[in-house]
């Protein structure tokens, strides 16, 4: 085991000790399936009656980051193996466990050849295991380098494979049914008026304003990761962070509180029942039980089936000038190639990546699931939420960049935020909100100091 892995194992052990002691844990991303139910087997020829393709050189092991991509990834892996003879294994990591899963898998004799390094912390943790992708065939397929991640020495550690946005997803049909119009919603005050009216009349309407806002691992990231971004974004005040700042002020935490309170107090589930989780917010929205939810563009394909007119609006939160706000746009989805595996495996992996983003059928399936691929030979997206993001930008609205990607020691930082929010949800006192402010602001500085010495 390398020194880097030993250090990460120790850090993980400490985190698990905290979890067993009762600290809430939460994912740093959208979440996935639990480790014991990880999907992923070595691919086989789809039709057993046909002779398989000649065995190709090298192997591919893709440790997938996105649960909603799993089924498609498995199908594409099988197709590629049938075409080339190269064995492709896809395993999807679990909700909030990608870091732990990657840590365990990298130390195996047949580690992942293709994995995700999605933010600056990941570059520090895993950059030593990443092949420099400059000059490779997959880099040549890119149509932008806006989502690429580099280390301090300029090595191209990982490249974005999809572009996403998140915000408040709305079912306009339910808003209309409640006697309102989407045209009314232009800022926090107007959003609040519509939301509170729907909640007040939920029993009569047959639906509520917001879906459940659970604080379990499968949901809390929507608030401690995504919604927290509104505070970080506005705290940049016209600049853009290029590295993690050692401290933050929390100047816009009251704006975060505005939107957070609106969500939890006008929802299908009472705030006091959020800690244990167990409510399926996505299904609630698809079943028409709520008009609003907070989520991202990756849900478009599943949401549009039951809410064909679903649209996405910004995180209105009471900031001056927010009528010109757009959506939160960026990515944490960046592919890296393992530098420690044999060269044949590296080449096989890059060839597979190129096929995913350039083959007409494969790239179309990827776009259908992911929205936008930043590659020159990939088809255009039909994702309506991404179209919403583009429309806001075209209308002169500002894009909220993913400053949340800079959260230091992200899992432990967010775990502390969840614990504080659970306390606040149980009793929405000023004192408990100040405990959250401490976790948010002082916790950032403490985590930064621990990570950076």
C-alpha positions as CSV (number, residue, x, y, z in Angstrom):
1,X,0.0,0.0,0.0
2,X,1.4,3.4,-1.0
3,X,2.0,6.2,1.4
4,X,-0.9,8.2,-0.1
5,X,-3.3,5.3,0.3
6,X,-2.1,4.7,3.9
7,X,-2.8,8.4,4.7
8,X,-6.2,8.2,3.1
9,X,-7.0,4.9,4.9
10,X,-6.2,6.6,8.2
11,X,-8.5,9.5,7.3
12,X,-11.2,7.2,6.3
13,X,-10.9,5.2,9.5
14,X,-11.3,8.4,11.5
15,X,-14.4,9.4,9.5
16,X,-15.9,5.9,10.0
17,X,-15.3,6.2,13.8
18,X,-17.2,9.4,13.8
19,X,-20.0,7.8,11.9
20,X,-20.3,4.9,14.3
21,X,-20.3,7.4,17.2
22,X,-23.5,8.9,15.8
23,X,-22.3,11.7,13.4
24,X,-24.4,12.0,10.3
25,X,-22.7,11.3,7.0
26,X,-23.6,12.4,3.6
27,X,-22.5,12.2,0.0
28,X,-20.3,14.7,-1.8
29,X,-22.3,14.2,-4.9
30,X,-25.6,13.0,-6.2
31,X,-25.3,9.6,-4.6
32,X,-25.5,6.0,-5.9
33,X,-26.2,2.5,-4.8
34,X,-24.8,0.9,-1.6
35,X,-21.5,-1.0,-2.0
36,X,-23.2,-4.3,-1.3
37,X,-25.5,-3.7,-4.3
38,X,-22.8,-2.3,-6.6
39,X,-23.7,-3.2,-10.1
40,X,-20.9,-4.3,-12.3
41,X,-19.7,-7.5,-13.8
42,X,-17.3,-8.2,-16.6
43,X,-19.2,-7.7,-19.8
44,X,-20.3,-10.6,-22.0
45,X,-21.3,-10.8,-25.6
46,X,-25.0,-9.8,-25.7
47,X,-26.0,-12.7,-28.0
48,X,-24.5,-16.0,-26.8
49,X,-25.3,-17.6,-30.1
50,X,-22.7,-15.3,-31.9
51,X,-19.0,-15.8,-31.8
52,X,-17.4,-13.1,-29.6
53,X,-15.1,-10.6,-31.1
54,X,-11.4,-11.5,-30.9
55,X,-9.9,-10.6,-27.5
56,X,-8.6,-7.1,-27.6
57,X,-5.4,-6.0,-25.8
58,X,-5.8,-4.5,-22.4
59,X,-8.8,-4.2,-20.1
60,X,-11.1,-1.5,-18.9
61,X,-12.5,-1.1,-15.4
62,X,-14.8,1.9,-15.1
63,X,-15.6,2.9,-11.5
64,X,-18.7,4.9,-12.3
65,X,-19.7,8.0,-10.3
66,X,-23.2,8.5,-11.5
67,X,-26.0,6.1,-10.5
68,X,-28.4,7.3,-13.2
69,X,-25.9,6.3,-15.8
70,X,-25.4,2.7,-14.5
71,X,-27.8,0.9,-16.7
72,X,-26.7,2.7,-19.9
73,X,-23.0,2.2,-18.9
74,X,-23.5,-1.5,-18.5
75,X,-25.2,-1.8,-21.9
76,X,-22.5,0.3,-23.6
77,X,-19.7,-1.8,-22.0
78,X,-21.3,-5.0,-23.3
79,X,-21.6,-3.5,-26.8
80,X,-18.0,-2.4,-26.8
81,X,-16.8,-5.8,-25.7
82,X,-18.8,-7.5,-28.4
83,X,-17.3,-5.1,-31.0
84,X,-13.7,-5.2,-29.9
85,X,-13.1,-8.1,-27.6
86,X,-11.8,-5.8,-24.9
87,X,-13.2,-6.8,-21.5
88,X,-15.0,-3.8,-19.9
89,X,-16.2,-3.9,-16.3
90,X,-18.5,-1.2,-14.9
91,X,-19.0,-0.8,-11.2
92,X,-21.2,2.0,-9.8
93,X,-20.1,3.3,-6.4
94,X,-22.5,4.0,-3.6
95,X,-24.2,7.0,-2.2
96,X,-21.6,9.1,-0.5
97,X,-19.0,6.4,-0.8
98,X,-17.1,7.1,-4.0
99,X,-14.0,8.3,-2.2
100,X,-14.0,5.2,0.1
101,X,-14.8,2.9,-2.8
102,X,-12.0,4.4,-5.0
103,X,-9.6,4.1,-2.0
104,X,-10.3,0.4,-1.6
105,X,-10.3,-0.4,-5.3
106,X,-7.1,1.4,-6.2
107,X,-5.2,-0.8,-3.8
108,X,-6.3,-4.0,-5.5
109,X,-4.3,-6.0,-7.9
110,X,-6.7,-5.1,-10.7
111,X,-7.7,-1.5,-9.9
112,X,-10.0,0.8,-11.9
113,X,-8.4,2.0,-15.1
114,X,-11.0,4.8,-15.4
115,X,-12.3,6.8,-12.5
116,X,-13.5,10.2,-11.5
117,X,-11.5,13.1,-10.1
118,X,-14.1,15.9,-10.0
119,X,-12.8,18.8,-7.9
120,X,-9.7,20.4,-6.5
121,X,-9.7,18.2,-3.4
122,X,-9.8,15.1,-5.6
123,X,-6.8,16.4,-7.6
124,X,-4.9,16.6,-4.3
125,X,-6.0,13.2,-3.2
126,X,-5.8,11.2,-6.4
127,X,-3.7,13.3,-8.8
128,X,-0.7,11.0,-8.3
129,X,-2.7,8.1,-9.7
130,X,-3.8,10.0,-12.8
131,X,-2.2,9.8,-16.3
132,X,-1.4,13.1,-17.9
133,X,-4.1,13.3,-20.5
134,X,-2.5,16.1,-22.5
135,X,-1.9,15.0,-26.1
136,X,-4.1,11.9,-25.8
137,X,-6.8,10.9,-28.2
138,X,-9.6,11.7,-25.7
139,X,-8.3,15.2,-25.2
140,X,-8.4,15.7,-29.0
141,X,-12.1,15.0,-28.9
142,X,-12.9,17.8,-26.5
143,X,-14.7,21.0,-27.8
144,X,-13.7,23.0,-24.7
145,X,-11.2,22.7,-21.8
146,X,-13.6,24.6,-19.5
147,X,-14.2,21.5,-17.4
148,X,-10.7,20.1,-17.2
149,X,-8.8,19.8,-14.0
150,X,-5.0,20.4,-13.7
151,X,-2.6,19.9,-10.8
152,X,-0.1,22.5,-9.6
153,X,2.4,21.4,-12.2
154,X,0.0,21.7,-15.1
155,X,-0.7,18.0,-15.5
156,X,-4.1,17.4,-17.1
157,X,-5.4,15.2,-14.3
158,X,-9.0,14.7,-15.5
159,X,-11.4,15.9,-18.2
160,X,-15.1,16.7,-18.0
161,X,-17.4,14.2,-19.6
162,X,-20.7,16.0,-19.0
163,X,-21.9,19.5,-18.3
164,X,-24.8,19.9,-15.8
165,X,-26.9,22.5,-14.0
166,X,-29.0,22.5,-10.9
167,X,-31.6,24.8,-9.3
168,X,-35.3,24.6,-8.4
169,X,-37.3,22.3,-10.6
170,X,-40.9,23.2,-11.1
171,X,-44.0,21.5,-12.5
172,X,-45.7,24.5,-14.2
173,X,-49.0,22.5,-14.6
174,X,-49.3,22.3,-10.9
175,X,-48.5,25.9,-10.4
176,X,-51.3,26.8,-12.9
177,X,-53.6,24.4,-11.1
178,X,-53.0,26.3,-7.9
179,X,-54.1,29.5,-9.5
180,X,-50.7,30.9,-10.3
181,X,-48.4,31.4,-13.3
182,X,-44.7,30.9,-13.8
183,X,-44.5,34.5,-15.0
184,X,-45.2,35.6,-11.4
185,X,-41.9,34.0,-10.2
186,X,-39.1,36.5,-10.7
187,X,-37.3,36.7,-7.4
188,X,-37.4,35.3,-3.8
189,X,-40.4,37.4,-2.7
190,X,-42.6,36.2,-5.6
191,X,-41.4,32.6,-5.2
192,X,-42.2,32.7,-1.5
193,X,-45.7,34.0,-2.2
194,X,-46.5,31.2,-4.6
195,X,-44.9,28.5,-2.5
196,X,-46.6,29.5,0.7
197,X,-50.0,29.8,-1.0
198,X,-49.7,26.3,-2.4
199,X,-48.6,24.9,1.0
200,X,-51.5,26.6,2.8
201,X,-54.0,25.0,0.4
202,X,-52.3,21.7,0.0
203,X,-55.2,19.7,1.4
204,X,-57.6,21.2,-1.1
205,X,-55.2,21.1,-4.1
206,X,-54.1,17.5,-3.5
207,X,-50.4,18.4,-3.7
208,X,-47.9,20.5,-1.7
209,X,-45.3,23.0,-2.6
210,X,-41.9,21.3,-2.1
211,X,-41.0,17.6,-2.1
212,X,-39.4,16.2,1.1
213,X,-36.1,17.7,2.1
214,X,-34.5,14.7,3.9
215,X,-31.2,14.9,5.6
216,X,-30.1,11.2,5.0
217,X,-27.3,10.3,2.7
218,X,-29.5,10.1,-0.4
219,X,-30.8,13.6,-0.1
220,X,-28.8,15.9,2.1
221,X,-26.2,16.7,-0.6
222,X,-29.0,18.7,-2.3
223,X,-28.7,21.2,0.5
224,X,-25.2,20.9,2.0
225,X,-23.6,20.7,-1.5
226,X,-25.9,22.2,-4.1
227,X,-27.9,24.8,-2.2
228,X,-24.9,25.8,-0.2
229,X,-23.4,26.9,-3.5
230,X,-25.6,30.0,-3.5
231,X,-23.7,31.3,-0.4
232,X,-20.3,30.6,-1.9
233,X,-21.2,32.0,-5.3
234,X,-22.4,35.3,-3.9
235,X,-19.5,35.5,-1.5
236,X,-17.1,35.6,-4.5
237,X,-18.7,39.0,-5.2
238,X,-17.7,39.2,-8.8
239,X,-14.6,37.2,-8.7
240,X,-14.2,33.5,-9.3
241,X,-12.3,31.2,-6.9
242,X,-9.5,29.4,-8.6
243,X,-8.5,27.5,-5.5
244,X,-10.0,26.8,-2.1
245,X,-9.9,29.9,0.1
246,X,-8.6,29.2,3.6
247,X,-11.6,31.0,5.2
248,X,-15.1,32.2,4.2
249,X,-17.2,34.9,5.8
250,X,-20.7,33.4,5.5
251,X,-21.9,36.9,4.4
252,X,-24.8,35.4,2.4
253,X,-25.9,32.7,4.9
254,X,-29.1,34.6,5.6
255,X,-29.9,34.2,1.9
256,X,-29.3,30.5,2.2
257,X,-31.6,30.5,5.2
258,X,-34.3,32.2,3.2
259,X,-34.5,29.5,0.6
260,X,-33.8,26.6,3.0
261,X,-36.6,27.7,5.4
262,X,-38.9,28.1,2.5
263,X,-38.2,24.5,1.4
264,X,-38.5,22.7,4.7
265,X,-41.5,24.7,6.0
266,X,-43.6,24.3,2.9
267,X,-43.0,20.6,2.2
268,X,-44.7,17.2,2.2
269,X,-42.6,16.3,5.2
270,X,-42.4,18.2,8.5
271,X,-38.9,19.5,9.4
272,X,-38.8,17.4,12.5
273,X,-39.1,14.3,10.4
274,X,-36.2,15.0,8.0
275,X,-33.3,13.5,10.0
276,X,-34.1,9.9,9.4
277,X,-34.9,10.3,5.7
278,X,-36.7,7.6,3.8
279,X,-38.8,9.8,1.6
280,X,-38.3,9.6,-2.1
281,X,-38.3,13.2,-3.3
282,X,-37.9,12.3,-6.9
283,X,-40.8,9.9,-6.9
284,X,-42.9,12.5,-5.0
285,X,-42.3,15.0,-7.8
286,X,-42.9,12.5,-10.6
287,X,-46.2,11.4,-8.9
288,X,-47.4,15.0,-8.8
289,X,-47.4,15.3,-5.0
290,X,-45.4,18.5,-5.1
291,X,-44.9,21.4,-7.5
292,X,-41.3,22.2,-6.6
293,X,-38.1,20.2,-5.9
294,X,-34.4,21.0,-5.8
295,X,-32.4,18.8,-8.2
296,X,-30.3,18.9,-11.3
297,X,-30.3,18.4,-15.0
298,X,-29.4,14.7,-14.7
299,X,-33.0,14.0,-13.6
300,X,-34.5,15.5,-16.8
301,X,-35.0,12.2,-18.6
302,X,-36.9,10.6,-15.7
303,X,-38.9,13.7,-14.7
304,X,-40.1,14.7,-18.1
305,X,-41.9,11.3,-18.5
306,X,-44.4,12.3,-15.9
307,X,-44.0,16.1,-15.9
308,X,-43.5,16.9,-19.6
309,X,-43.5,20.7,-19.0
310,X,-41.1,20.6,-16.0
311,X,-38.7,23.6,-16.0
312,X,-35.8,24.8,-13.9
313,X,-35.6,28.2,-12.2
314,X,-32.7,29.8,-10.2
315,X,-32.0,29.6,-6.5
316,X,-34.0,32.8,-5.6
317,X,-32.9,33.7,-2.1
318,X,-33.4,37.5,-1.7
319,X,-30.0,38.8,-3.0
320,X,-30.2,42.2,-4.6
321,X,-30.5,42.0,-8.4
322,X,-31.4,38.3,-8.4
323,X,-34.0,38.9,-11.1
324,X,-31.0,38.5,-13.4
325,X,-29.8,35.2,-11.8
326,X,-29.3,32.1,-13.9
327,X,-28.8,28.5,-13.0
328,X,-25.9,26.8,-11.2
329,X,-23.8,25.4,-14.1
330,X,-20.6,23.3,-14.1
331,X,-19.5,19.7,-13.4
332,X,-17.9,17.3,-10.9
333,X,-17.9,14.6,-13.5
334,X,-14.3,14.4,-14.9
335,X,-12.7,11.2,-16.1
336,X,-9.2,10.2,-15.1
337,X,-7.1,7.3,-16.4
338,X,-5.1,5.3,-13.9
339,X,-1.4,5.9,-14.3
340,X,-0.4,2.8,-12.3
341,X,-2.0,0.2,-14.6
342,X,-0.2,-1.4,-17.6
343,X,0.2,0.7,-20.7
344,X,-2.1,-1.7,-22.6
345,X,-4.9,-1.0,-20.1
346,X,-4.3,2.8,-20.3
347,X,-4.6,2.6,-24.1
348,X,-7.7,0.3,-24.0
349,X,-9.3,2.7,-21.5
350,X,-8.6,5.8,-23.7
351,X,-9.9,4.0,-26.8
352,X,-13.1,3.1,-24.9
353,X,-13.5,6.7,-23.7
354,X,-13.1,8.0,-27.3
355,X,-15.7,5.5,-28.5
356,X,-18.2,6.6,-25.8
357,X,-18.1,10.3,-26.9
358,X,-17.7,9.8,-30.7
359,X,-19.5,6.7,-31.8
360,X,-22.9,7.9,-33.1
361,X,-25.0,5.4,-31.1
362,X,-22.9,5.3,-28.0
363,X,-22.6,9.1,-27.7
364,X,-26.3,9.5,-28.3
365,X,-27.1,7.2,-25.4
366,X,-24.6,9.1,-23.2
367,X,-26.2,12.4,-24.1
368,X,-29.7,11.0,-23.4
369,X,-28.6,10.2,-19.9
370,X,-26.1,13.0,-19.1
371,X,-27.5,16.0,-21.1
372,X,-24.4,17.6,-22.7
373,X,-21.1,16.0,-23.6
374,X,-18.3,18.6,-24.2
375,X,-17.0,16.7,-27.2
376,X,-17.0,17.8,-30.8
377,X,-18.5,14.6,-32.2
378,X,-21.2,14.2,-29.6
379,X,-24.8,15.0,-30.6
380,X,-26.6,18.0,-29.3
381,X,-28.6,17.7,-26.1
382,X,-32.4,17.5,-25.9
383,X,-32.2,18.1,-22.1
384,X,-34.9,20.7,-21.3
385,X,-33.2,21.8,-18.0
386,X,-30.0,22.6,-19.9
387,X,-32.0,24.4,-22.4
388,X,-33.4,26.5,-19.5
389,X,-29.8,27.3,-18.4
390,X,-28.9,28.4,-22.0
391,X,-32.0,30.6,-22.2
392,X,-31.2,32.4,-19.0
393,X,-27.7,33.0,-20.2
394,X,-29.0,34.2,-23.6
395,X,-31.2,36.7,-21.8
396,X,-28.3,38.2,-20.0
397,X,-28.6,36.4,-16.7
398,X,-25.5,35.5,-14.8
399,X,-24.4,31.9,-14.4
400,X,-23.8,30.7,-10.9
401,X,-20.5,28.7,-11.1
402,X,-20.0,25.6,-8.9
403,X,-18.0,27.3,-6.1
404,X,-19.2,24.5,-3.9
405,X,-16.6,22.3,-5.6
406,X,-14.0,23.9,-3.3
407,X,-15.5,22.7,-0.1
408,X,-12.5,21.4,1.9
409,X,-12.4,17.9,3.3
410,X,-15.9,17.7,1.7
411,X,-17.3,14.6,3.3
412,X,-16.4,15.6,6.9
413,X,-17.4,19.3,6.2
414,X,-20.8,18.3,4.9
415,X,-21.4,15.7,7.7
416,X,-21.0,18.6,10.2
417,X,-23.5,20.7,8.2
418,X,-26.0,17.8,8.2
419,X,-25.6,17.4,12.0
420,X,-26.2,21.1,12.5
421,X,-29.2,21.2,10.2
422,X,-30.8,18.3,11.9
423,X,-30.6,20.2,15.2
424,X,-32.0,23.3,13.5
425,X,-34.8,21.3,11.8
426,X,-35.9,19.8,15.1
427,X,-36.0,23.3,16.7
428,X,-35.7,26.3,14.4
429,X,-34.3,28.7,17.1
430,X,-31.8,31.4,16.5
431,X,-29.4,29.6,18.7
432,X,-29.5,26.5,16.6
433,X,-29.1,28.5,13.4
434,X,-26.0,30.0,14.9
435,X,-24.7,26.5,15.5
436,X,-25.2,25.9,11.7
437,X,-23.4,29.1,11.0
438,X,-20.5,27.9,13.1
439,X,-20.3,24.6,11.2
440,X,-20.6,26.4,7.9
441,X,-18.0,29.2,8.4
442,X,-15.7,28.0,11.2
443,X,-16.0,24.4,10.0
444,X,-14.6,25.5,6.6
445,X,-11.5,27.1,8.2
446,X,-11.0,24.0,10.4
447,X,-11.3,21.5,7.5
448,X,-9.0,23.7,5.3
449,X,-6.3,23.8,8.0
450,X,-6.5,20.0,8.5
451,X,-6.2,19.3,4.8
452,X,-3.5,21.9,4.1
453,X,-1.5,21.8,7.3
